[in-house]
Amino acid sequence: MYESLWSFPGGVMGDFDRLRRELDDVFGTSGLASSIRSVAPGAFPAVNVGQTPTSVEVYAFAPGIDPAKIDVVIDRGVLTISGERASALPPQQPGDKRVSVYSRERSSGAFKRAVSLPDDVDPTRVHATYRDGVLNVSIARRESAQPQRITVQ
C-alpha cells in the first residue's frame, strides 16, 4: 500500500531508518537478534557460516583491517574472531576546528565475534586466510565424522 515510502530516496521510512541507526550509535545497539544463533543487526564483522562434508567454513567480512591485528582463537568449541579497526579520521584535539564529520557510517574500534562450532570439528586442523577484506577460517572435521561407504555382501 505504501511501498513508495520505502523506495523513495528521501522518503519518510529512510529517515526513520537513519534515526534508528543514529540512536543505536548513541545508546548502543537496541536491535534484537533474529534467531538464537544470530546477533543484532549491524554487528561487525558480518559472518557467514557453512559446512562441507569435510570442513566447517567461516567467512568474516572485515575490509580495511591489517591481517596481523586479527586474532582467531578456538576454545572449547567456540571460534572467536577479534581485532581492531583503526579510524580513518585523524585524531581530533579539543578546540580543533579543522576536522568536521557530517556522516560516519563506517565503524571503528575493537570488535569481537564468537561462533559456536559443531562437536565433530578438529581444532588442531584449522586454516585461516585473509584476502580482499574477507577472513576465511576453515576447520576440518574429524575423520570419524566423515561419511563412510559400506559394502554390502
C-alpha positions, -999 to +999 in steps of 0.1 A: +000+000+000+027+025+010+056+009-010+067+043-023+076+053+012+103+026+013+117+031-022+118+069-024+154+080-017+143+108+007+112+091+019+099+090+054+109+054+061+145+062+051+145+090+076+132+066+103+159+041+095+186+067+097+172+080+130+172+044+144+209+039+134+219+072+149+201+063+182+219+029+181+252+047+178+244+069+208+227+044+232+241+011+219+225-014+196+189-018+205+180-043+177+174-078+188+188-109+172+166-125+147+173-161+160+192-178+187+223-182+166+224-146+152+234-113+166+218-078+164+218-060+131+250-041+124+274-064+142+309-062+129+323-081+112+294-097+093+298-135+093+287-164+071+290-199+085+286-230+064+298-266+062+310-291+037+313-329+042+350-323+052+350-289+070+332-260+086+338-227+067+335-193+084+337-161+064+341-128+082+337-097+061+362-072+076+376-048+050+404-024+058+420-043+087+456-054+089+456-092+090+483-091+117+458-074+140+431-101+137+431-128+164+415-161+157+411-185+186+393-218+191+385-227+227+360-253+239+341-255+207+338-217+202+356-198+174+364-162+184+374-136+159+386-103+174+407-073+165+406-036+160+399-014+130+416+020+132+396+052+125+403+067+091+399+102+106+428+120+122+425+123+160+407+155+169+421+177+197+398+197+219+390+230+202+403+218+168+381+231+140+399+215+111+380+182+111+343+182+106+324+150+103+290+152+086+283+115+083+301+085+098+288+051+086+320+031+089+325+018+124+359+018+140+374+004+172+377-030+188+354-059+177+348-095+187+326-122+172+321-157+186+308-187+166+297-219+182+312-249+163+298-284+159+312-312+181+328-331+152+354-304+142+391-310+148+406-278+164+441-289+155+434-287+118+425-250+112+435-229+082+428-191+082+434-167+052+426-130+047+422-118+012+404-087-002+388-079+031+374-114+038+387-136+065+382-173+057+386-198+086+384-234+075+381-260+103+385-296+093+361-323+105+373-354+123+378-384+102+353-403+124+326-378+114+331-384+076+305-404+058+317-439+052+306-462+024+298-497+035+299-525+010+270-549+012+280-586+008 
